[in-house]
Amino acid sequence: MSKEKNSTGVGLLGGLLLVFLFLKLGQFGVVANWSWWWVLAPVWAPWVIAVTVLGITALVNEINNKLNR
């Protein structure tokens, strides 16, 4: 028998986005004064971090290849 686990939850970043949206649209707390860029950060920030890490990894790899020739 195989036991499959299907996750249908919102997840951490989705939940954080929902909280930020609720606070921004409801004009609650300091989030009401945030720019929309920061409210939507749970959507775009992981992509920016991933691309940055991949870019730095590729750069370090290229430097190592040139030094080892």
PyMOL Python script that loads the backbone (N, CA, C, O; Angstrom):
from pymol import cmd

cmd.read_pdbstr("""\
ATOM      1  N   MET A   1       0.829  -1.181   0.000  1.00  0.00           N
ATOM      2  CA  MET A   1       0.000   0.000   0.000  1.00  0.00           C
ATOM      3  C   MET A   1       0.875   1.247   0.000  1.00  0.00           C
ATOM      4  O   MET A   1       1.863   1.327   0.730  1.00  0.00           O
ATOM      5  N   SER A   2       0.509   2.191  -0.805  1.00  0.00           N
ATOM      6  CA  SER A   2       1.246   3.458  -0.790  1.00  0.00           C
ATOM      7  C   SER A   2       0.383   4.518  -0.117  1.00  0.00           C
ATOM      8  O   SER A   2      -0.822   4.628  -0.343  1.00  0.00           O
ATOM      9  N   LYS A   3       1.049   5.269   0.700  1.00  0.00           N
ATOM     10  CA  LYS A   3       0.356   6.355   1.390  1.00  0.00           C
ATOM     11  C   LYS A   3       0.772   7.667   0.733  1.00  0.00           C
ATOM     12  O   LYS A   3       1.930   8.076   0.814  1.00  0.00           O
ATOM     13  N   GLU A   4      -0.173   8.309   0.091  1.00  0.00           N
ATOM     14  CA  GLU A   4       0.110   9.574  -0.549  1.00  0.00           C
ATOM     15  C   GLU A   4      -0.394  10.702   0.330  1.00  0.00           C
ATOM     16  O   GLU A   4      -1.501  10.663   0.868  1.00  0.00           O
ATOM     17  N   LYS A   5       0.458  11.709   0.456  1.00  0.00           N
ATOM     18  CA  LYS A   5       0.065  12.889   1.216  1.00  0.00           C
ATOM     19  C   LYS A   5      -0.068  14.045   0.238  1.00  0.00           C
ATOM     20  O   LYS A   5       0.894  14.438  -0.421  1.00  0.00           O
ATOM     21  N   ASN A   6      -1.256  14.570   0.158  1.00  0.00           N
ATOM     22  CA  ASN A   6      -1.505  15.712  -0.699  1.00  0.00           C
ATOM     23  C   ASN A   6      -1.672  16.955   0.159  1.00  0.00           C
ATOM     24  O   ASN A   6      -2.552  17.018   1.017  1.00  0.00           O
ATOM     25  N   SER A   7      -0.829  17.928  -0.079  1.00  0.00           N
ATOM     26  CA  SER A   7      -0.923  19.176   0.669  1.00  0.00           C
ATOM     27  C   SER A   7      -1.778  20.156  -0.121  1.00  0.00           C
ATOM     28  O   SER A   7      -1.461  20.496  -1.261  1.00  0.00           O
ATOM     29  N   THR A   8      -2.842  20.597   0.485  1.00  0.00           N
ATOM     30  CA  THR A   8      -3.715  21.556  -0.178  1.00  0.00           C
ATOM     31  C   THR A   8      -3.779  22.867   0.589  1.00  0.00           C
ATOM     32  O   THR A   8      -4.640  23.706   0.324  1.00  0.00           O
ATOM     33  N   GLY A   9      -2.865  23.045   1.545  1.00  0.00           N
ATOM     34  CA  GLY A   9      -2.870  24.248   2.356  1.00  0.00           C
ATOM     35  C   GLY A   9      -2.302  25.458   1.620  1.00  0.00           C
ATOM     36  O   GLY A   9      -1.742  25.342   0.530  1.00  0.00           O
ATOM     37  N   VAL A  10      -2.459  26.593   2.234  1.00  0.00           N
ATOM     38  CA  VAL A  10      -2.000  27.844   1.656  1.00  0.00           C
ATOM     39  C   VAL A  10      -0.484  27.945   1.737  1.00  0.00           C
ATOM     40  O   VAL A  10       0.146  28.461   0.813  1.00  0.00           O
ATOM     41  N   GLY A  11       0.102  27.474   2.796  1.00  0.00           N
ATOM     42  CA  GLY A  11       1.541  27.553   2.966  1.00  0.00           C
ATOM     43  C   GLY A  11       1.939  28.798   3.734  1.00  0.00           C
ATOM     44  O   GLY A  11       1.124  29.689   3.973  1.00  0.00           O
ATOM     45  N   LEU A  12       3.205  28.843   4.114  1.00  0.00           N
ATOM     46  CA  LEU A  12       3.697  29.944   4.933  1.00  0.00           C
ATOM     47  C   LEU A  12       3.661  31.276   4.186  1.00  0.00           C
ATOM     48  O   LEU A  12       3.138  32.263   4.704  1.00  0.00           O
ATOM     49  N   LEU A  13       4.206  31.310   2.986  1.00  0.00           N
ATOM     50  CA  LEU A  13       4.250  32.572   2.241  1.00  0.00           C
ATOM     51  C   LEU A  13       2.864  33.018   1.796  1.00  0.00           C
ATOM     52  O   LEU A  13       2.574  34.214   1.782  1.00  0.00           O
ATOM     53  N   GLY A  14       2.013  32.078   1.437  1.00  0.00           N
ATOM     54  CA  GLY A  14       0.636  32.420   1.076  1.00  0.00           C
ATOM     55  C   GLY A  14      -0.130  32.987   2.260  1.00  0.00           C
ATOM     56  O   GLY A  14      -0.893  33.942   2.122  1.00  0.00           O
ATOM     57  N   GLY A  15       0.082  32.388   3.422  1.00  0.00           N
ATOM     58  CA  GLY A  15      -0.561  32.892   4.630  1.00  0.00           C
ATOM     59  C   GLY A  15      -0.066  34.280   5.000  1.00  0.00           C
ATOM     60  O   GLY A  15      -0.843  35.144   5.406  1.00  0.00           O
ATOM     61  N   LEU A  16       1.244  34.482   4.853  1.00  0.00           N
ATOM     62  CA  LEU A  16       1.813  35.791   5.139  1.00  0.00           C
ATOM     63  C   LEU A  16       1.256  36.838   4.189  1.00  0.00           C
ATOM     64  O   LEU A  16       0.953  37.957   4.604  1.00  0.00           O
ATOM     65  N   LEU A  17       1.118  36.482   2.912  1.00  0.00           N
ATOM     66  CA  LEU A  17       0.532  37.391   1.930  1.00  0.00           C
ATOM     67  C   LEU A  17      -0.901  37.748   2.306  1.00  0.00           C
ATOM     68  O   LEU A  17      -1.294  38.912   2.223  1.00  0.00           O
ATOM     69  N   LEU A  18      -1.671  36.763   2.713  1.00  0.00           N
ATOM     70  CA  LEU A  18      -3.059  37.029   3.104  1.00  0.00           C
ATOM     71  C   LEU A  18      -3.139  37.949   4.314  1.00  0.00           C
ATOM     72  O   LEU A  18      -3.990  38.837   4.367  1.00  0.00           O
ATOM     73  N   VAL A  19      -2.256  37.739   5.284  1.00  0.00           N
ATOM     74  CA  VAL A  19      -2.237  38.611   6.469  1.00  0.00           C
ATOM     75  C   VAL A  19      -1.877  40.038   6.064  1.00  0.00           C
ATOM     76  O   VAL A  19      -2.530  40.988   6.495  1.00  0.00           O
ATOM     77  N   PHE A  20      -0.832  40.193   5.232  1.00  0.00           N
ATOM     78  CA  PHE A  20      -0.431  41.527   4.789  1.00  0.00           C
ATOM     79  C   PHE A  20      -1.556  42.214   4.013  1.00  0.00           C
ATOM     80  O   PHE A  20      -1.815  43.400   4.215  1.00  0.00           O
ATOM     81  N   LEU A  21      -2.220  41.474   3.130  1.00  0.00           N
ATOM     82  CA  LEU A  21      -3.328  42.058   2.364  1.00  0.00           C
ATOM     83  C   LEU A  21      -4.462  42.499   3.275  1.00  0.00           C
ATOM     84  O   LEU A  21      -5.013  43.588   3.112  1.00  0.00           O
ATOM     85  N   PHE A  22      -4.805  41.656   4.228  1.00  0.00           N
ATOM     86  CA  PHE A  22      -5.865  41.997   5.178  1.00  0.00           C
ATOM     87  C   PHE A  22      -5.512  43.271   5.951  1.00  0.00           C
ATOM     88  O   PHE A  22      -6.347  44.163   6.100  1.00  0.00           O
ATOM     89  N   LEU A  23      -4.272  43.351   6.441  1.00  0.00           N
ATOM     90  CA  LEU A  23      -3.863  44.520   7.217  1.00  0.00           C
ATOM     91  C   LEU A  23      -3.792  45.780   6.354  1.00  0.00           C
ATOM     92  O   LEU A  23      -4.162  46.862   6.810  1.00  0.00           O
ATOM     93  N   LYS A  24      -3.321  45.650   5.116  1.00  0.00           N
ATOM     94  CA  LYS A  24      -3.219  46.806   4.223  1.00  0.00           C
ATOM     95  C   LYS A  24      -4.597  47.313   3.818  1.00  0.00           C
ATOM     96  O   LYS A  24      -4.878  48.507   3.913  1.00  0.00           O
ATOM     97  N   LEU A  25      -5.448  46.409   3.371  1.00  0.00           N
ATOM     98  CA  LEU A  25      -6.775  46.824   2.910  1.00  0.00           C
ATOM     99  C   LEU A  25      -7.673  47.287   4.056  1.00  0.00           C
ATOM    100  O   LEU A  25      -8.541  48.137   3.864  1.00  0.00           O
ATOM    101  N   GLY A  26      -7.462  46.726   5.245  1.00  0.00           N
ATOM    102  CA  GLY A  26      -8.243  47.138   6.405  1.00  0.00           C
ATOM    103  C   GLY A  26      -7.683  48.347   7.117  1.00  0.00           C
ATOM    104  O   GLY A  26      -8.268  48.837   8.083  1.00  0.00           O
ATOM    105  N   GLN A  27      -6.526  48.837   6.632  1.00  0.00           N
ATOM    106  CA  GLN A  27      -5.866  50.005   7.231  1.00  0.00           C
ATOM    107  C   GLN A  27      -5.560  49.777   8.713  1.00  0.00           C
ATOM    108  O   GLN A  27      -5.800  50.648   9.548  1.00  0.00           O
ATOM    109  N   PHE A  28      -5.018  48.575   9.030  1.00  0.00           N
ATOM    110  CA  PHE A  28      -4.660  48.233  10.397  1.00  0.00           C
ATOM    111  C   PHE A  28      -3.155  48.295  10.586  1.00  0.00           C
ATOM    112  O   PHE A  28      -2.395  47.831   9.736  1.00  0.00           O
ATOM    113  N   GLY A  29      -2.728  48.867  11.696  1.00  0.00           N
ATOM    114  CA  GLY A  29      -1.323  48.840  12.082  1.00  0.00           C
ATOM    115  C   GLY A  29      -0.394  49.534  11.106  1.00  0.00           C
ATOM    116  O   GLY A  29      -0.818  50.337  10.275  1.00  0.00           O
ATOM    117  N   VAL A  30       0.893  49.203  11.227  1.00  0.00           N
ATOM    118  CA  VAL A  30       1.911  49.845  10.403  1.00  0.00           C
ATOM    119  C   VAL A  30       1.859  49.362   8.956  1.00  0.00           C
ATOM    120  O   VAL A  30       2.355  50.045   8.060  1.00  0.00           O
ATOM    121  N   VAL A  31       1.271  48.205   8.720  1.00  0.00           N
ATOM    122  CA  VAL A  31       1.193  47.672   7.366  1.00  0.00           C
ATOM    123  C   VAL A  31       0.351  48.581   6.476  1.00  0.00           C
ATOM    124  O   VAL A  31       0.553  48.611   5.262  1.00  0.00           O
ATOM    125  N   ALA A  32      -0.575  49.310   7.051  1.00  0.00           N
ATOM    126  CA  ALA A  32      -1.421  50.223   6.277  1.00  0.00           C
ATOM    127  C   ALA A  32      -0.592  51.279   5.564  1.00  0.00           C
ATOM    128  O   ALA A  32      -1.010  51.792   4.526  1.00  0.00           O
ATOM    129  N   ASN A  33       0.571  51.611   6.100  1.00  0.00           N
ATOM    130  CA  ASN A  33       1.431  52.635   5.502  1.00  0.00           C
ATOM    131  C   ASN A  33       2.496  52.060   4.578  1.00  0.00           C
ATOM    132  O   ASN A  33       3.253  52.816   3.969  1.00  0.00           O
ATOM    133  N   TRP A  34       2.567  50.754   4.463  1.00  0.00           N
ATOM    134  CA  TRP A  34       3.567  50.120   3.615  1.00  0.00           C
ATOM    135  C   TRP A  34       3.240  50.344   2.149  1.00  0.00           C
ATOM    136  O   TRP A  34       2.080  50.519   1.776  1.00  0.00           O
ATOM    137  N   SER A  35       4.270  50.337   1.331  1.00  0.00           N
ATOM    138  CA  SER A  35       4.104  50.341  -0.112  1.00  0.00           C
ATOM    139  C   SER A  35       3.557  48.977  -0.536  1.00  0.00           C
ATOM    140  O   SER A  35       3.763  47.975   0.148  1.00  0.00           O
ATOM    141  N   TRP A  36       2.859  48.954  -1.673  1.00  0.00           N
ATOM    142  CA  TRP A  36       2.339  47.694  -2.175  1.00  0.00           C
ATOM    143  C   TRP A  36       3.449  46.728  -2.521  1.00  0.00           C
ATOM    144  O   TRP A  36       3.241  45.515  -2.499  1.00  0.00           O
ATOM    145  N   TRP A  37       4.639  47.247  -2.844  1.00  0.00           N
ATOM    146  CA  TRP A  37       5.789  46.373  -3.126  1.00  0.00           C
ATOM    147  C   TRP A  37       6.086  45.485  -1.920  1.00  0.00           C
ATOM    148  O   TRP A  37       6.365  44.296  -2.075  1.00  0.00           O
ATOM    149  N   TRP A  38       6.026  46.056  -0.733  1.00  0.00           N
ATOM    150  CA  TRP A  38       6.325  45.285   0.479  1.00  0.00           C
ATOM    151  C   TRP A  38       5.172  44.379   0.874  1.00  0.00           C
ATOM    152  O   TRP A  38       5.393  43.292   1.409  1.00  0.00           O
ATOM    153  N   VAL A  39       3.948  44.812   0.618  1.00  0.00           N
ATOM    154  CA  VAL A  39       2.794  43.960   0.916  1.00  0.00           C
ATOM    155  C   VAL A  39       2.837  42.696   0.051  1.00  0.00           C
ATOM    156  O   VAL A  39       2.498  41.605   0.510  1.00  0.00           O
ATOM    157  N   LEU A  40       3.254  42.860  -1.198  1.00  0.00           N
ATOM    158  CA  LEU A  40       3.317  41.727  -2.128  1.00  0.00           C
ATOM    159  C   LEU A  40       4.668  41.018  -2.122  1.00  0.00           C
ATOM    160  O   LEU A  40       4.910  40.148  -2.959  1.00  0.00           O
ATOM    161  N   ALA A  41       5.544  41.375  -1.198  1.00  0.00           N
ATOM    162  CA  ALA A  41       6.875  40.762  -1.117  1.00  0.00           C
ATOM    163  C   ALA A  41       6.852  39.238  -0.974  1.00  0.00           C
ATOM    164  O   ALA A  41       7.741  38.588  -1.524  1.00  0.00           O
ATOM    165  N   PRO A  42       5.894  38.629  -0.273  1.00  0.00           N
ATOM    166  CA  PRO A  42       5.891  37.164  -0.219  1.00  0.00           C
ATOM    167  C   PRO A  42       5.737  36.501  -1.588  1.00  0.00           C
ATOM    168  O   PRO A  42       6.023  35.312  -1.730  1.00  0.00           O
ATOM    169  N   VAL A  43       5.290  37.252  -2.598  1.00  0.00           N
ATOM    170  CA  VAL A  43       5.157  36.698  -3.946  1.00  0.00           C
ATOM    171  C   VAL A  43       6.482  36.796  -4.700  1.00  0.00           C
ATOM    172  O   VAL A  43       6.925  35.818  -5.303  1.00  0.00           O
ATOM    173  N   TRP A  44       7.117  37.971  -4.671  1.00  0.00           N
ATOM    174  CA  TRP A  44       8.303  38.187  -5.511  1.00  0.00           C
ATOM    175  C   TRP A  44       9.624  37.954  -4.797  1.00  0.00           C
ATOM    176  O   TRP A  44      10.613  37.630  -5.455  1.00  0.00           O
ATOM    177  N   ALA A  45       9.682  38.101  -3.505  1.00  0.00           N
ATOM    178  CA  ALA A  45      10.953  37.993  -2.784  1.00  0.00           C
ATOM    179  C   ALA A  45      11.620  36.611  -2.910  1.00  0.00           C
ATOM    180  O   ALA A  45      12.836  36.557  -3.098  1.00  0.00           O
ATOM    181  N   PRO A  46      10.888  35.505  -2.815  1.00  0.00           N
ATOM    182  CA  PRO A  46      11.565  34.204  -2.983  1.00  0.00           C
ATOM    183  C   PRO A  46      12.223  34.055  -4.345  1.00  0.00           C
ATOM    184  O   PRO A  46      13.289  33.449  -4.451  1.00  0.00           O
ATOM    185  N   TRP A  47      11.609  34.597  -5.386  1.00  0.00           N
ATOM    186  CA  TRP A  47      12.193  34.527  -6.730  1.00  0.00           C
ATOM    187  C   TRP A  47      13.460  35.359  -6.817  1.00  0.00           C
ATOM    188  O   TRP A  47      14.447  34.934  -7.419  1.00  0.00           O
ATOM    189  N   VAL A  48      13.437  36.542  -6.217  1.00  0.00           N
ATOM    190  CA  VAL A  48      14.624  37.401  -6.226  1.00  0.00           C
ATOM    191  C   VAL A  48      15.767  36.740  -5.461  1.00  0.00           C
ATOM    192  O   VAL A  48      16.915  36.775  -5.903  1.00  0.00           O
ATOM    193  N   ILE A  49      15.456  36.142  -4.325  1.00  0.00           N
ATOM    194  CA  ILE A  49      16.478  35.462  -3.527  1.00  0.00           C
ATOM    195  C   ILE A  49      17.055  34.279  -4.302  1.00  0.00           C
ATOM    196  O   ILE A  49      18.269  34.080  -4.321  1.00  0.00           O
ATOM    197  N   ALA A  50      16.188  33.496  -4.940  1.00  0.00           N
ATOM    198  CA  ALA A  50      16.654  32.332  -5.690  1.00  0.00           C
ATOM    199  C   ALA A  50      17.541  32.739  -6.859  1.00  0.00           C
ATOM    200  O   ALA A  50      18.587  32.128  -7.080  1.00  0.00           O
ATOM    201  N   VAL A  51      17.145  33.752  -7.604  1.00  0.00           N
ATOM    202  CA  VAL A  51      17.944  34.216  -8.744  1.00  0.00           C
ATOM    203  C   VAL A  51      19.276  34.782  -8.267  1.00  0.00           C
ATOM    204  O   VAL A  51      20.305  34.568  -8.909  1.00  0.00           O
ATOM    205  N   THR A  52      19.268  35.501  -7.151  1.00  0.00           N
ATOM    206  CA  THR A  52      20.502  36.055  -6.598  1.00  0.00           C
ATOM    207  C   THR A  52      21.464  34.943  -6.173  1.00  0.00           C
ATOM    208  O   THR A  52      22.655  35.001  -6.480  1.00  0.00           O
ATOM    209  N   VAL A  53      20.954  33.943  -5.475  1.00  0.00           N
ATOM    210  CA  VAL A  53      21.799  32.826  -5.042  1.00  0.00           C
ATOM    211  C   VAL A  53      22.355  32.074  -6.245  1.00  0.00           C
ATOM    212  O   VAL A  53      23.532  31.714  -6.259  1.00  0.00           O
ATOM    213  N   LEU A  54      21.522  31.835  -7.251  1.00  0.00           N
ATOM    214  CA  LEU A  54      22.000  31.152  -8.449  1.00  0.00           C
ATOM    215  C   LEU A  54      23.056  31.979  -9.186  1.00  0.00           C
ATOM    216  O   LEU A  54      24.037  31.433  -9.691  1.00  0.00           O
ATOM    217  N   GLY A  55      22.853  33.283  -9.242  1.00  0.00           N
ATOM    218  CA  GLY A  55      23.821  34.161  -9.894  1.00  0.00           C
ATOM    219  C   GLY A  55      25.155  34.179  -9.174  1.00  0.00           C
ATOM    220  O   GLY A  55      26.208  34.108  -9.806  1.00  0.00           O
ATOM    221  N   ILE A  56      25.114  34.274  -7.854  1.00  0.00           N
ATOM    222  CA  ILE A  56      26.356  34.274  -7.070  1.00  0.00           C
ATOM    223  C   ILE A  56      27.058  32.927  -7.199  1.00  0.00           C
ATOM    224  O   ILE A  56      28.283  32.877  -7.311  1.00  0.00           O
ATOM    225  N   THR A  57      26.297  31.838  -7.185  1.00  0.00           N
ATOM    226  CA  THR A  57      26.881  30.508  -7.351  1.00  0.00           C
ATOM    227  C   THR A  57      27.558  30.378  -8.707  1.00  0.00           C
ATOM    228  O   THR A  57      28.668  29.854  -8.800  1.00  0.00           O
ATOM    229  N   ALA A  58      26.899  30.848  -9.755  1.00  0.00           N
ATOM    230  CA  ALA A  58      27.486  30.780 -11.098  1.00  0.00           C
ATOM    231  C   ALA A  58      28.744  31.645 -11.186  1.00  0.00           C
ATOM    232  O   ALA A  58      29.723  31.248 -11.816  1.00  0.00           O
ATOM    233  N   LEU A  59      28.725  32.811 -10.565  1.00  0.00           N
ATOM    234  CA  LEU A  59      29.882  33.705 -10.572  1.00  0.00           C
ATOM    235  C   LEU A  59      31.065  33.083  -9.837  1.00  0.00           C
ATOM    236  O   LEU A  59      32.188  33.117 -10.339  1.00  0.00           O
ATOM    237  N   VAL A  60      30.832  32.521  -8.669  1.00  0.00           N
ATOM    238  CA  VAL A  60      31.897  31.872  -7.899  1.00  0.00           C
ATOM    239  C   VAL A  60      32.444  30.676  -8.666  1.00  0.00           C
ATOM    240  O   VAL A  60      33.654  30.450  -8.680  1.00  0.00           O
ATOM    241  N   ASN A  61      31.569  29.912  -9.300  1.00  0.00           N
ATOM    242  CA  ASN A  61      31.996  28.761 -10.094  1.00  0.00           C
ATOM    243  C   ASN A  61      32.864  29.212 -11.272  1.00  0.00           C
ATOM    244  O   ASN A  61      33.877  28.578 -11.568  1.00  0.00           O
ATOM    245  N   GLU A  62      32.487  30.280 -11.933  1.00  0.00           N
ATOM    246  CA  GLU A  62      33.257  30.800 -13.060  1.00  0.00           C
ATOM    247  C   GLU A  62      34.627  31.305 -12.611  1.00  0.00           C
ATOM    248  O   GLU A  62      35.628  31.079 -13.291  1.00  0.00           O
ATOM    249  N   ILE A  63      34.673  31.983 -11.474  1.00  0.00           N
ATOM    250  CA  ILE A  63      35.949  32.470 -10.943  1.00  0.00           C
ATOM    251  C   ILE A  63      36.851  31.297 -10.582  1.00  0.00           C
ATOM    252  O   ILE A  63      38.046  31.318 -10.877  1.00  0.00           O
ATOM    253  N   ASN A  64      36.289  30.275  -9.947  1.00  0.00           N
ATOM    254  CA  ASN A  64      37.077  29.089  -9.595  1.00  0.00           C
ATOM    255  C   ASN A  64      37.621  28.389 -10.842  1.00  0.00           C
ATOM    256  O   ASN A  64      38.763  27.928 -10.853  1.00  0.00           O
ATOM    257  N   ASN A  65      36.805  28.314 -11.885  1.00  0.00           N
ATOM    258  CA  ASN A  65      37.249  27.671 -13.128  1.00  0.00           C
ATOM    259  C   ASN A  65      38.410  28.454 -13.750  1.00  0.00           C
ATOM    260  O   ASN A  65      39.359  27.853 -14.252  1.00  0.00           O
ATOM    261  N   LYS A  66      38.341  29.778 -13.722  1.00  0.00           N
ATOM    262  CA  LYS A  66      39.421  30.593 -14.314  1.00  0.00           C
ATOM    263  C   LYS A  66      40.696  30.510 -13.478  1.00  0.00           C
ATOM    264  O   LYS A  66      41.791  30.528 -14.040  1.00  0.00           O
ATOM    265  N   LEU A  67      40.586  30.422 -12.160  1.00  0.00           N
ATOM    266  CA  LEU A  67      41.755  30.339 -11.300  1.00  0.00           C
ATOM    267  C   LEU A  67      42.435  28.975 -11.388  1.00  0.00           C
ATOM    268  O   LEU A  67      43.644  28.870 -11.178  1.00  0.00           O
ATOM    269  N   ASN A  68      41.671  27.938 -11.695  1.00  0.00           N
ATOM    270  CA  ASN A  68      42.221  26.577 -11.736  1.00  0.00           C
ATOM    271  C   ASN A  68      42.759  26.172 -13.097  1.00  0.00           C
ATOM    272  O   ASN A  68      43.158  25.021 -13.276  1.00  0.00           O
ATOM    273  N   ARG A  69      42.782  27.079 -14.056  1.00  0.00           N
ATOM    274  CA  ARG A  69      43.294  26.735 -15.397  1.00  0.00           C
ATOM    275  C   ARG A  69      44.764  26.751 -15.433  1.00  0.00           C
ATOM    276  O   ARG A  69      45.358  26.487 -16.478  1.00  0.00           O
TER     277      ARG A  69
END
""", "prot")
cmd.dss("prot")
cmd.show_as("cartoon", "prot")
cmd.util.cbc("prot")
cmd.orient("prot")
